[in-house]
Amino acid sequence: MEGSMIDLSKYRFQSAKEDLETAQLLMKDGRFKASVNRSYYAIFHGLRSVTALAEFDSSKHSGVIAFLTEPM
């Protein structure tokens, strides 16, 4: 199970990197609204890569936010 969570985290981090690269290209092309959208998803996928290591998953933004803001 542990290896699969690491693989999932790596996959999600790769998605985050791809979204960030796309955001940069869109920004250079002057497509700012689309760039902000891809930047947001880069952050979301990056956070999901971290939460996968804690064996937590949520496909909803509110679930990830709730998990990360819970008191320890």
PQR file with spaces between the fields and no chain letter, atoms N, CA, C, O and H, PARSE charges and radii, in Angstrom:
ATOM       1  N    MET     1       0.827   -1.204    0.000 -0.4000 1.5000
ATOM       2  CA   MET     1       0.000    0.000    0.000 -0.0000 2.0000
ATOM       3  C    MET     1       0.863    1.257    0.000  0.5500 1.7000
ATOM       4  O    MET     1       0.553    2.227   -0.691 -0.5500 1.4000
ATOM       5  N    GLU     2       1.942    1.238    0.772 -0.4000 1.5000
ATOM       6  CA   GLU     2       2.788    2.417    0.891 -0.0000 2.0000
ATOM       7  C    GLU     2       3.343    2.846   -0.466  0.5500 1.7000
ATOM       8  O    GLU     2       3.319    4.029   -0.806 -0.5500 1.4000
ATOM       9  H    GLU     2       2.194    0.449    1.333  0.4000 1.0000
ATOM      10  N    GLY     3       3.839    1.884   -1.237 -0.4000 1.5000
ATOM      11  CA   GLY     3       4.385    2.205   -2.552 -0.0000 2.0000
ATOM      12  C    GLY     3       3.349    2.821   -3.467  0.5500 1.7000
ATOM      13  O    GLY     3       3.654    3.726   -4.244 -0.5500 1.4000
ATOM      14  H    GLY     3       3.859    0.923   -0.961  0.4000 1.0000
ATOM      15  N    SER     4       2.127    2.332   -3.376 -0.4000 1.5000
ATOM      16  CA   SER     4       1.086    2.856   -4.243 -0.0000 2.0000
ATOM      17  C    SER     4       0.739    4.300   -3.887  0.5500 1.7000
ATOM      18  O    SER     4       0.411    5.089   -4.774 -0.5500 1.4000
ATOM      19  H    SER     4       1.879    1.597   -2.745  0.4000 1.0000
ATOM      20  N    MET     5       0.804    4.652   -2.619 -0.4000 1.5000
ATOM      21  CA   MET     5       0.541    6.040   -2.221 -0.0000 2.0000
ATOM      22  C    MET     5       1.663    6.963   -2.706  0.5500 1.7000
ATOM      23  O    MET     5       1.414    8.105   -3.094 -0.5500 1.4000
ATOM      24  H    MET     5       1.069    4.011   -1.899  0.4000 1.0000
ATOM      25  N    ILE     6       2.870    6.470   -2.681 -0.4000 1.5000
ATOM      26  CA   ILE     6       3.990    7.260   -3.194 -0.0000 2.0000
ATOM      27  C    ILE     6       3.837    7.434   -4.705  0.5500 1.7000
ATOM      28  O    ILE     6       4.068    8.521   -5.234 -0.5500 1.4000
ATOM      29  H    ILE     6       3.072    5.542   -2.366  0.4000 1.0000
ATOM      30  N    ASP     7       3.451    6.370   -5.394 -0.4000 1.5000
ATOM      31  CA   ASP     7       3.226    6.469   -6.835 -0.0000 2.0000
ATOM      32  C    ASP     7       2.100    7.450   -7.153  0.5500 1.7000
ATOM      33  O    ASP     7       2.205    8.241   -8.091 -0.5500 1.4000
ATOM      34  H    ASP     7       3.263    5.487   -4.964  0.4000 1.0000
ATOM      35  N    LEU     8       1.032    7.396   -6.375 -0.4000 1.5000
ATOM      36  CA   LEU     8      -0.083    8.323   -6.566 -0.0000 2.0000
ATOM      37  C    LEU     8       0.375    9.760   -6.344  0.5500 1.7000
ATOM      38  O    LEU     8       0.013   10.658   -7.104 -0.5500 1.4000
ATOM      39  H    LEU     8       0.946    6.754   -5.614  0.4000 1.0000
ATOM      40  N    SER     9       1.163    9.970   -5.312 -0.4000 1.5000
ATOM      41  CA   SER     9       1.684   11.305   -5.022 -0.0000 2.0000
ATOM      42  C    SER     9       2.547   11.814   -6.176  0.5500 1.7000
ATOM      43  O    SER     9       2.429   12.971   -6.581 -0.5500 1.4000
ATOM      44  H    SER     9       1.457    9.240   -4.695  0.4000 1.0000
ATOM      45  N    LYS    10       3.400   10.961   -6.697 -0.4000 1.5000
ATOM      46  CA   LYS    10       4.258   11.356   -7.818 -0.0000 2.0000
ATOM      47  C    LYS    10       3.431   11.695   -9.053  0.5500 1.7000
ATOM      48  O    LYS    10       3.718   12.665   -9.754 -0.5500 1.4000
ATOM      49  H    LYS    10       3.496   10.021   -6.368  0.4000 1.0000
ATOM      50  N    TYR    11       2.411   10.898   -9.315 -0.4000 1.5000
ATOM      51  CA   TYR    11       1.534   11.144  -10.460 -0.0000 2.0000
ATOM      52  C    TYR    11       0.844   12.501  -10.329  0.5500 1.7000
ATOM      53  O    TYR    11       0.779   13.272  -11.286 -0.5500 1.4000
ATOM      54  H    TYR    11       2.178   10.109   -8.746  0.4000 1.0000
ATOM      55  N    ARG    12       0.334   12.777   -9.135 -0.4000 1.5000
ATOM      56  CA   ARG    12      -0.355   14.059   -8.911 -0.0000 2.0000
ATOM      57  C    ARG    12       0.599   15.233   -8.981  0.5500 1.7000
ATOM      58  O    ARG    12       0.236   16.303   -9.471 -0.5500 1.4000
ATOM      59  H    ARG    12       0.387   12.151   -8.358  0.4000 1.0000
ATOM      60  N    PHE    13       1.813   15.042   -8.495 -0.4000 1.5000
ATOM      61  CA   PHE    13       2.802   16.117   -8.566 -0.0000 2.0000
ATOM      62  C    PHE    13       3.168   16.395  -10.020  0.5500 1.7000
ATOM      63  O    PHE    13       3.367   17.548  -10.403 -0.5500 1.4000
ATOM      64  H    PHE    13       2.108   14.174   -8.097  0.4000 1.0000
ATOM      65  N    GLN    14       3.258   15.339  -10.828 -0.4000 1.5000
ATOM      66  CA   GLN    14       3.527   15.523  -12.258 -0.0000 2.0000
ATOM      67  C    GLN    14       2.394   16.300  -12.918  0.5500 1.7000
ATOM      68  O    GLN    14       2.639   17.161  -13.763 -0.5500 1.4000
ATOM      69  H    GLN    14       3.097   14.403  -10.517  0.4000 1.0000
ATOM      70  N    SER    15       1.155   15.999  -12.534 -0.4000 1.5000
ATOM      71  CA   SER    15       0.004   16.754  -13.056 -0.0000 2.0000
ATOM      72  C    SER    15       0.105   18.219  -12.671  0.5500 1.7000
ATOM      73  O    SER    15      -0.195   19.100  -13.477 -0.5500 1.4000
ATOM      74  H    SER    15       0.956   15.300  -11.847  0.4000 1.0000
ATOM      75  N    ALA    16       0.528   18.480  -11.440 -0.4000 1.5000
ATOM      76  CA   ALA    16       0.690   19.859  -10.979 -0.0000 2.0000
ATOM      77  C    ALA    16       1.743   20.584  -11.809  0.5500 1.7000
ATOM      78  O    ALA    16       1.547   21.735  -12.199 -0.5500 1.4000
ATOM      79  H    ALA    16       0.771   17.764  -10.786  0.4000 1.0000
ATOM      80  N    LYS    17       2.858   19.914  -12.079 -0.4000 1.5000
ATOM      81  CA   LYS    17       3.917   20.529  -12.880 -0.0000 2.0000
ATOM      82  C    LYS    17       3.435   20.829  -14.294  0.5500 1.7000
ATOM      83  O    LYS    17       3.742   21.887  -14.845 -0.5500 1.4000
ATOM      84  H    LYS    17       3.017   18.979  -11.762  0.4000 1.0000
ATOM      85  N    GLU    18       2.690   19.912  -14.876 -0.4000 1.5000
ATOM      86  CA   GLU    18       2.167   20.135  -16.227 -0.0000 2.0000
ATOM      87  C    GLU    18       1.191   21.310  -16.255  0.5500 1.7000
ATOM      88  O    GLU    18       1.223   22.123  -17.178 -0.5500 1.4000
ATOM      89  H    GLU    18       2.441   19.053  -14.429  0.4000 1.0000
ATOM      90  N    ASP    19       0.324   21.398  -15.245 -0.4000 1.5000
ATOM      91  CA   ASP    19      -0.613   22.522  -15.175 -0.0000 2.0000
ATOM      92  C    ASP    19       0.139   23.840  -15.019  0.5500 1.7000
ATOM      93  O    ASP    19      -0.246   24.846  -15.616 -0.5500 1.4000
ATOM      94  H    ASP    19       0.298   20.737  -14.495  0.4000 1.0000
ATOM      95  N    LEU    20       1.192   23.843  -14.233 -0.4000 1.5000
ATOM      96  CA   LEU    20       1.980   25.061  -14.040 -0.0000 2.0000
ATOM      97  C    LEU    20       2.671   25.474  -15.348  0.5500 1.7000
ATOM      98  O    LEU    20       2.698   26.657  -15.687 -0.5500 1.4000
ATOM      99  H    LEU    20       1.505   23.026  -13.748  0.4000 1.0000
ATOM     100  N    GLU    21       3.223   24.512  -16.071 -0.4000 1.5000
ATOM     101  CA   GLU    21       3.846   24.818  -17.359 -0.0000 2.0000
ATOM     102  C    GLU    21       2.825   25.398  -18.344  0.5500 1.7000
ATOM     103  O    GLU    21       3.114   26.344  -19.076 -0.5500 1.4000
ATOM     104  H    GLU    21       3.201   23.551  -15.796  0.4000 1.0000
ATOM     105  N    THR    22       1.623   24.807  -18.343 -0.4000 1.5000
ATOM     106  CA   THR    22       0.565   25.318  -19.205 -0.0000 2.0000
ATOM     107  C    THR    22       0.183   26.738  -18.802  0.5500 1.7000
ATOM     108  O    THR    22      -0.031   27.595  -19.659 -0.5500 1.4000
ATOM     109  H    THR    22       1.388   24.039  -17.748  0.4000 1.0000
ATOM     110  N    ALA    23       0.099   26.983  -17.502 -0.4000 1.5000
ATOM     111  CA   ALA    23      -0.237   28.319  -17.008 -0.0000 2.0000
ATOM     112  C    ALA    23       0.797   29.349  -17.468  0.5500 1.7000
ATOM     113  O    ALA    23       0.444   30.469  -17.838 -0.5500 1.4000
ATOM     114  H    ALA    23       0.273   26.286  -16.805  0.4000 1.0000
ATOM     115  N    GLN    24       2.056   28.968  -17.443 -0.4000 1.5000
ATOM     116  CA   GLN    24       3.108   29.888  -17.869 -0.0000 2.0000
ATOM     117  C    GLN    24       2.993   30.202  -19.361  0.5500 1.7000
ATOM     118  O    GLN    24       3.167   31.349  -19.772 -0.5500 1.4000
ATOM     119  H    GLN    24       2.343   28.058  -17.143  0.4000 1.0000
ATOM     120  N    LEU    25       2.700   29.189  -20.162 -0.4000 1.5000
ATOM     121  CA   LEU    25       2.532   29.410  -21.599 -0.0000 2.0000
ATOM     122  C    LEU    25       1.328   30.310  -21.871  0.5500 1.7000
ATOM     123  O    LEU    25       1.398   31.211  -22.707 -0.5500 1.4000
ATOM     124  H    LEU    25       2.558   28.257  -19.828  0.4000 1.0000
ATOM     125  N    LEU    26       0.236   30.067  -21.170 -0.4000 1.5000
ATOM     126  CA   LEU    26      -0.954   30.890  -21.350 -0.0000 2.0000
ATOM     127  C    LEU    26      -0.693   32.337  -20.951  0.5500 1.7000
ATOM     128  O    LEU    26      -1.168   33.263  -21.608 -0.5500 1.4000
ATOM     129  H    LEU    26       0.180   29.335  -20.491  0.4000 1.0000
ATOM     130  N    MET    27       0.060   32.527  -19.878 -0.4000 1.5000
ATOM     131  CA   MET    27       0.371   33.878  -19.419 -0.0000 2.0000
ATOM     132  C    MET    27       1.212   34.615  -20.469  0.5500 1.7000
ATOM     133  O    MET    27       0.965   35.787  -20.756 -0.5500 1.4000
ATOM     134  H    MET    27       0.446   31.775  -19.344  0.4000 1.0000
ATOM     135  N    LYS    28       2.197   33.928  -21.034 -0.4000 1.5000
ATOM     136  CA   LYS    28       3.039   34.549  -22.064 -0.0000 2.0000
ATOM     137  C    LYS    28       2.222   34.921  -23.299  0.5500 1.7000
ATOM     138  O    LYS    28       2.557   35.860  -24.021 -0.5500 1.4000
ATOM     139  H    LYS    28       2.397   32.977  -20.801  0.4000 1.0000
ATOM     140  N    ASP    29       1.143   34.168  -23.529 -0.4000 1.5000
ATOM     141  CA   ASP    29       0.274   34.416  -24.679 -0.0000 2.0000
ATOM     142  C    ASP    29      -0.794   35.471  -24.370  0.5500 1.7000
ATOM     143  O    ASP    29      -1.616   35.799  -25.225 -0.5500 1.4000
ATOM     144  H    ASP    29       0.871   33.405  -22.942  0.4000 1.0000
ATOM     145  N    GLY    30      -0.774   36.000  -23.137 -0.4000 1.5000
ATOM     146  CA   GLY    30      -1.737   37.031  -22.765 -0.0000 2.0000
ATOM     147  C    GLY    30      -3.106   36.493  -22.381  0.5500 1.7000
ATOM     148  O    GLY    30      -4.059   37.263  -22.255 -0.5500 1.4000
ATOM     149  H    GLY    30      -0.106   35.734  -22.442  0.4000 1.0000
ATOM     150  N    ARG    31      -3.214   35.216  -22.197 -0.4000 1.5000
ATOM     151  CA   ARG    31      -4.495   34.601  -21.829 -0.0000 2.0000
ATOM     152  C    ARG    31      -4.525   34.442  -20.301  0.5500 1.7000
ATOM     153  O    ARG    31      -4.374   33.342  -19.769 -0.5500 1.4000
ATOM     154  H    ARG    31      -2.440   34.591  -22.299  0.4000 1.0000
ATOM     155  N    PHE    32      -4.722   35.559  -19.626 -0.4000 1.5000
ATOM     156  CA   PHE    32      -4.559   35.628  -18.178 -0.0000 2.0000
ATOM     157  C    PHE    32      -5.614   34.849  -17.404  0.5500 1.7000
ATOM     158  O    PHE    32      -5.287   34.189  -16.418 -0.5500 1.4000
ATOM     159  H    PHE    32      -4.845   36.452  -20.059  0.4000 1.0000
ATOM     160  N    LYS    33      -6.867   34.913  -17.826 -0.4000 1.5000
ATOM     161  CA   LYS    33      -7.917   34.177  -17.120 -0.0000 2.0000
ATOM     162  C    LYS    33      -7.647   32.669  -17.170  0.5500 1.7000
ATOM     163  O    LYS    33      -7.765   31.987  -16.152 -0.5500 1.4000
ATOM     164  H    LYS    33      -7.133   35.449  -18.627  0.4000 1.0000
ATOM     165  N    ALA    34      -7.293   32.157  -18.322 -0.4000 1.5000
ATOM     166  CA   ALA    34      -6.984   30.737  -18.463 -0.0000 2.0000
ATOM     167  C    ALA    34      -5.719   30.376  -17.675  0.5500 1.7000
ATOM     168  O    ALA    34      -5.619   29.280  -17.124 -0.5500 1.4000
ATOM     169  H    ALA    34      -7.197   32.711  -19.149  0.4000 1.0000
ATOM     170  N    SER    35      -4.757   31.301  -17.625 -0.4000 1.5000
ATOM     171  CA   SER    35      -3.536   31.081  -16.873 -0.0000 2.0000
ATOM     172  C    SER    35      -3.818   30.962  -15.374  0.5500 1.7000
ATOM     173  O    SER    35      -3.251   30.106  -14.694 -0.5500 1.4000
ATOM     174  H    SER    35      -4.838   32.192  -18.072  0.4000 1.0000
ATOM     175  N    VAL    36      -4.685   31.814  -14.875 -0.4000 1.5000
ATOM     176  CA   VAL    36      -5.058   31.756  -13.458 -0.0000 2.0000
ATOM     177  C    VAL    36      -5.758   30.427  -13.153  0.5500 1.7000
ATOM     178  O    VAL    36      -5.523   29.815  -12.111 -0.5500 1.4000
ATOM     179  H    VAL    36      -5.146   32.509  -15.428  0.4000 1.0000
ATOM     180  N    ASN    37      -6.612   29.995  -14.071 -0.4000 1.5000
ATOM     181  CA   ASN    37      -7.307   28.720  -13.890 -0.0000 2.0000
ATOM     182  C    ASN    37      -6.313   27.568  -13.789  0.5500 1.7000
ATOM     183  O    ASN    37      -6.418   26.742  -12.882 -0.5500 1.4000
ATOM     184  H    ASN    37      -6.803   30.492  -14.917  0.4000 1.0000
ATOM     185  N    ARG    38      -5.358   27.502  -14.700 -0.4000 1.5000
ATOM     186  CA   ARG    38      -4.357   26.415  -14.680 -0.0000 2.0000
ATOM     187  C    ARG    38      -3.465   26.528  -13.459  0.5500 1.7000
ATOM     188  O    ARG    38      -3.044   25.511  -12.908 -0.5500 1.4000
ATOM     189  H    ARG    38      -5.273   28.173  -15.437  0.4000 1.0000
ATOM     190  N    SER    39      -3.167   27.749  -13.024 -0.4000 1.5000
ATOM     191  CA   SER    39      -2.361   27.944  -11.815 -0.0000 2.0000
ATOM     192  C    SER    39      -3.092   27.400  -10.598  0.5500 1.7000
ATOM     193  O    SER    39      -2.494   26.740   -9.748 -0.5500 1.4000
ATOM     194  H    SER    39      -3.509   28.575  -13.472  0.4000 1.0000
ATOM     195  N    TYR    40      -4.376   27.675  -10.519 -0.4000 1.5000
ATOM     196  CA   TYR    40      -5.194   27.174   -9.412 -0.0000 2.0000
ATOM     197  C    TYR    40      -5.159   25.653   -9.372  0.5500 1.7000
ATOM     198  O    TYR    40      -4.984   25.055   -8.310 -0.5500 1.4000
ATOM     199  H    TYR    40      -4.862   28.211  -11.210  0.4000 1.0000
ATOM     200  N    TYR    41      -5.328   25.029  -10.543 -0.4000 1.5000
ATOM     201  CA   TYR    41      -5.312   23.569  -10.581 -0.0000 2.0000
ATOM     202  C    TYR    41      -3.922   23.009  -10.312  0.5500 1.7000
ATOM     203  O    TYR    41      -3.803   21.905   -9.780 -0.5500 1.4000
ATOM     204  H    TYR    41      -5.471   25.515  -11.405  0.4000 1.0000
ATOM     205  N    ALA    42      -2.883   23.730  -10.659 -0.4000 1.5000
ATOM     206  CA   ALA    42      -1.523   23.295  -10.316 -0.0000 2.0000
ATOM     207  C    ALA    42      -1.379   23.225   -8.798  0.5500 1.7000
ATOM     208  O    ALA    42      -0.807   22.274   -8.265 -0.5500 1.4000
ATOM     209  H    ALA    42      -2.980   24.627  -11.091  0.4000 1.0000
ATOM     210  N    ILE    43      -1.896   24.230   -8.111 -0.4000 1.5000
ATOM     211  CA   ILE    43      -1.845   24.241   -6.646 -0.0000 2.0000
ATOM     212  C    ILE    43      -2.684   23.104   -6.085  0.5500 1.7000
ATOM     213  O    ILE    43      -2.250   22.402   -5.172 -0.5500 1.4000
ATOM     214  H    ILE    43      -2.360   25.003   -8.543  0.4000 1.0000
ATOM     215  N    PHE    44      -3.889   22.917   -6.629 -0.4000 1.5000
ATOM     216  CA   PHE    44      -4.780   21.860   -6.155 -0.0000 2.0000
ATOM     217  C    PHE    44      -4.136   20.481   -6.309  0.5500 1.7000
ATOM     218  O    PHE    44      -4.148   19.679   -5.376 -0.5500 1.4000
ATOM     219  H    PHE    44      -4.241   23.488   -7.371  0.4000 1.0000
ATOM     220  N    HIS    45      -3.578   20.211   -7.483 -0.4000 1.5000
ATOM     221  CA   HIS    45      -2.942   18.904   -7.689 -0.0000 2.0000
ATOM     222  C    HIS    45      -1.686   18.752   -6.837  0.5500 1.7000
ATOM     223  O    HIS    45      -1.380   17.653   -6.375 -0.5500 1.4000
ATOM     224  H    HIS    45      -3.568   20.863   -8.241  0.4000 1.0000
ATOM     225  N    GLY    46      -0.969   19.829   -6.630 -0.4000 1.5000
ATOM     226  CA   GLY    46       0.190   19.782   -5.741 -0.0000 2.0000
ATOM     227  C    GLY    46      -0.202   19.435   -4.314  0.5500 1.7000
ATOM     228  O    GLY    46       0.452   18.624   -3.659 -0.5500 1.4000
ATOM     229  H    GLY    46      -1.218   20.722   -7.005  0.4000 1.0000
ATOM     230  N    LEU    47      -1.269   20.052   -3.842 -0.4000 1.5000
ATOM     231  CA   LEU    47      -1.747   19.738   -2.484 -0.0000 2.0000
ATOM     232  C    LEU    47      -2.270   18.314   -2.393  0.5500 1.7000
ATOM     233  O    LEU    47      -2.077   17.645   -1.377 -0.5500 1.4000
ATOM     234  H    LEU    47      -1.801   20.710   -4.374  0.4000 1.0000
ATOM     235  N    ARG    48      -2.929   17.847   -3.444 -0.4000 1.5000
ATOM     236  CA   ARG    48      -3.402   16.456   -3.441 -0.0000 2.0000
ATOM     237  C    ARG    48      -2.237   15.476   -3.456  0.5500 1.7000
ATOM     238  O    ARG    48      -2.364   14.366   -2.938 -0.5500 1.4000
ATOM     239  H    ARG    48      -3.086   18.390   -4.268  0.4000 1.0000
ATOM     240  N    SER    49      -1.106   15.860   -4.038 -0.4000 1.5000
ATOM     241  CA   SER    49       0.061   14.980   -4.010 -0.0000 2.0000
ATOM     242  C    SER    49       0.594   14.855   -2.583  0.5500 1.7000
ATOM     243  O    SER    49       1.074   13.794   -2.184 -0.5500 1.4000
ATOM     244  H    SER    49      -1.002   16.762   -4.459  0.4000 1.0000
ATOM     245  N    VAL    50       0.505   15.933   -1.828 -0.4000 1.5000
ATOM     246  CA   VAL    50       0.938   15.905   -0.430 -0.0000 2.0000
ATOM     247  C    VAL    50      -0.045   15.113    0.431  0.5500 1.7000
ATOM     248  O    VAL    50       0.367   14.306    1.265 -0.5500 1.4000
ATOM     249  H    VAL    50       0.115   16.794   -2.153  0.4000 1.0000
ATOM     250  N    THR    51      -1.335   15.342    0.231 -0.4000 1.5000
ATOM     251  CA   THR    51      -2.322   14.632    1.053 -0.0000 2.0000
ATOM     252  C    THR    51      -2.334   13.131    0.762  0.5500 1.7000
ATOM     253  O    THR    51      -2.710   12.340    1.628 -0.5500 1.4000
ATOM     254  H    THR    51      -1.670   15.997   -0.446  0.4000 1.0000
ATOM     255  N    ALA    52      -1.934   12.733   -0.432 -0.4000 1.5000
ATOM     256  CA   ALA    52      -1.841   11.299   -0.741 -0.0000 2.0000
ATOM     257  C    ALA    52      -0.816   10.622    0.170  0.5500 1.7000
ATOM     258  O    ALA    52      -1.001    9.471    0.564 -0.5500 1.4000
ATOM     259  H    ALA    52      -1.629   13.376   -1.136  0.4000 1.0000
ATOM     260  N    LEU    53       0.248   11.325    0.500 -0.4000 1.5000
ATOM     261  CA   LEU    53       1.262   10.766    1.401 -0.0000 2.0000
ATOM     262  C    LEU    53       0.725   10.574    2.813  0.5500 1.7000
ATOM     263  O    LEU    53       1.228    9.743    3.569 -0.5500 1.4000
ATOM     264  H    LEU    53       0.398   12.261    0.180  0.4000 1.0000
ATOM     265  N    ALA    54      -0.302   11.351    3.163 -0.4000 1.5000
ATOM     266  CA   ALA    54      -0.962   11.198    4.466 -0.0000 2.0000
ATOM     267  C    ALA    54      -2.137   10.222    4.363  0.5500 1.7000
ATOM     268  O    ALA    54      -2.934   10.086    5.291 -0.5500 1.4000
ATOM     269  H    ALA    54      -0.710   12.026    2.548  0.4000 1.0000
ATOM     270  N    GLU    55      -2.223    9.548    3.214 -0.4000 1.5000
ATOM     271  CA   GLU    55      -3.293    8.587    2.928 -0.0000 2.0000
ATOM     272  C    GLU    55      -4.676    9.211    3.026  0.5500 1.7000
ATOM     273  O    GLU    55      -5.628    8.586    3.492 -0.5500 1.4000
ATOM     274  H    GLU    55      -1.575    9.659    2.461  0.4000 1.0000
ATOM     275  N    PHE    56      -4.762   10.450    2.576 -0.4000 1.5000
ATOM     276  CA   PHE    56      -6.036   11.158    2.503 -0.0000 2.0000
ATOM     277  C    PHE    56      -6.311   11.480    1.047  0.5500 1.7000
ATOM     278  O    PHE    56      -5.403   11.835    0.296 -0.5500 1.4000
ATOM     279  H    PHE    56      -3.988   10.958    2.197  0.4000 1.0000
ATOM     280  N    ASP    57      -7.571   11.354    0.656 -0.4000 1.5000
ATOM     281  CA   ASP    57      -7.932   11.713   -0.703 -0.0000 2.0000
ATOM     282  C    ASP    57      -9.292   12.377   -0.727  0.5500 1.7000
ATOM     283  O    ASP    57     -10.210   11.977   -0.010 -0.5500 1.4000
ATOM     284  H    ASP    57      -8.309   11.066    1.267  0.4000 1.0000
ATOM     285  N    SER    58      -9.407   13.379   -1.546 -0.4000 1.5000
ATOM     286  CA   SER    58     -10.668   14.049   -1.801 -0.0000 2.0000
ATOM     287  C    SER    58     -10.586   14.645   -3.190  0.5500 1.7000
ATOM     288  O    SER    58      -9.604   15.302   -3.537 -0.5500 1.4000
ATOM     289  H    SER    58      -8.661   13.703   -2.128  0.4000 1.0000
ATOM     290  N    SER    59     -11.610   14.417   -3.975 -0.4000 1.5000
ATOM     291  CA   SER    59     -11.630   15.010   -5.310 -0.0000 2.0000
ATOM     292  C    SER    59     -12.193   16.423   -5.283  0.5500 1.7000
ATOM     293  O    SER    59     -12.188   17.127   -6.292 -0.5500 1.4000
ATOM     294  H    SER    59     -12.408   13.884   -3.693  0.4000 1.0000
ATOM     295  N    LYS    60     -12.678   16.826   -4.115 -0.4000 1.5000
ATOM     296  CA   LYS    60     -13.267   18.150   -3.974 -0.0000 2.0000
ATOM     297  C    LYS    60     -12.275   19.105   -3.301  0.5500 1.7000
ATOM     298  O    LYS    60     -11.539   18.733   -2.387 -0.5500 1.4000
ATOM     299  H    LYS    60     -12.682   16.254   -3.294  0.4000 1.0000
ATOM     300  N    HIS    61     -12.285   20.312   -3.774 -0.4000 1.5000
ATOM     301  CA   HIS    61     -11.395   21.339   -3.227 -0.0000 2.0000
ATOM     302  C    HIS    61     -11.688   21.569   -1.753  0.5500 1.7000
ATOM     303  O    HIS    61     -10.768   21.737   -0.953 -0.5500 1.4000
ATOM     304  H    HIS    61     -12.883   20.614   -4.516  0.4000 1.0000
ATOM     305  N    SER    62     -12.969   21.579   -1.390 -0.4000 1.5000
ATOM     306  CA   SER    62     -13.347   21.820    0.003 -0.0000 2.0000
ATOM     307  C    SER    62     -12.820   20.720    0.924  0.5500 1.7000
ATOM     308  O    SER    62     -12.474   20.992    2.074 -0.5500 1.4000
ATOM     309  H    SER    62     -13.717   21.443   -2.040  0.4000 1.0000
ATOM     310  N    GLY    63     -12.756   19.483    0.432 -0.4000 1.5000
ATOM     311  CA   GLY    63     -12.231   18.387    1.240 -0.0000 2.0000
ATOM     312  C    GLY    63     -10.750   18.545    1.520  0.5500 1.7000
ATOM     313  O    GLY    63     -10.293   18.292    2.635 -0.5500 1.4000
ATOM     314  H    GLY    63     -13.037   19.262   -0.502  0.4000 1.0000
ATOM     315  N    VAL    64     -10.002   18.961    0.513 -0.4000 1.5000
ATOM     316  CA   VAL    64      -8.561   19.179    0.686 -0.0000 2.0000
ATOM     317  C    VAL    64      -8.323   20.338    1.651  0.5500 1.7000
ATOM     318  O    VAL    64      -7.467   20.251    2.531 -0.5500 1.4000
ATOM     319  H    VAL    64     -10.373   19.166   -0.392  0.4000 1.0000
ATOM     320  N    ILE    65      -9.073   21.413    1.487 -0.4000 1.5000
ATOM     321  CA   ILE    65      -8.928   22.570    2.368 -0.0000 2.0000
ATOM     322  C    ILE    65      -9.253   22.187    3.805  0.5500 1.7000
ATOM     323  O    ILE    65      -8.522   22.555    4.725 -0.5500 1.4000
ATOM     324  H    ILE    65      -9.769   21.484    0.772  0.4000 1.0000
ATOM     325  N    ALA    66     -10.339   21.455    4.005 -0.4000 1.5000
ATOM     326  CA   ALA    66     -10.720   21.027    5.355 -0.0000 2.0000
ATOM     327  C    ALA    66      -9.641   20.157    5.981  0.5500 1.7000
ATOM     328  O    ALA    66      -9.312   20.317    7.157 -0.5500 1.4000
ATOM     329  H    ALA    66     -10.932   21.156    3.258  0.4000 1.0000
ATOM     330  N    PHE    67      -9.092   19.239    5.197 -0.4000 1.5000
ATOM     331  CA   PHE    67      -8.030   18.353    5.718 -0.0000 2.0000
ATOM     332  C    PHE    67      -6.811   19.155    6.146  0.5500 1.7000
ATOM     333  O    PHE    67      -6.228   18.892    7.198 -0.5500 1.4000
ATOM     334  H    PHE    67      -9.359   19.109    4.243  0.4000 1.0000
ATOM     335  N    LEU    68      -6.428   20.127    5.337 -0.4000 1.5000
ATOM     336  CA   LEU    68      -5.212   20.900    5.614 -0.0000 2.0000
ATOM     337  C    LEU    68      -5.398   21.935    6.717  0.5500 1.7000
ATOM     338  O    LEU    68      -4.415   22.400    7.293 -0.5500 1.4000
ATOM     339  H    LEU    68      -6.902   20.340    4.483  0.4000 1.0000
ATOM     340  N    THR    69      -6.623   22.298    7.015 -0.4000 1.5000
ATOM     341  CA   THR    69      -6.840   23.316    8.048 -0.0000 2.0000
ATOM     342  C    THR    69      -7.321   22.717    9.363  0.5500 1.7000
ATOM     343  O    THR    69      -7.609   23.455   10.306 -0.5500 1.4000
ATOM     344  H    THR    69      -7.421   21.920    6.547  0.4000 1.0000
ATOM     345  N    GLU    70      -7.413   21.386    9.442 -0.4000 1.5000
ATOM     346  CA   GLU    70      -7.796   20.744   10.701 -0.0000 2.0000
ATOM     347  C    GLU    70      -6.715   20.982   11.740  0.5500 1.7000
ATOM     348  O    GLU    70      -5.527   20.942   11.419 -0.5500 1.4000
ATOM     349  H    GLU    70      -7.179   20.787    8.676  0.4000 1.0000
ATOM     350  N    PRO    71      -7.113   21.229   12.982 -0.5600 1.5000
ATOM     351  CA   PRO    71      -6.114   21.321   14.041  0.2800 2.0000
ATOM     352  C    PRO    71      -5.444   19.969   14.235  0.5500 1.7000
ATOM     353  O    PRO    71      -6.092   18.928   14.121 -0.5500 1.4000
ATOM     354  N    MET    72      -4.168   19.983   14.522 -0.4000 1.5000
ATOM     355  CA   MET    72      -3.438   18.723   14.695 -0.0000 2.0000
ATOM     356  C    MET    72      -3.635   18.166   16.071  0.5500 1.7000
ATOM     357  O    MET    72      -3.094   17.109   16.392 -0.5500 1.4000
ATOM     358  H    MET    72      -3.641   20.828   14.614  0.4000 1.0000
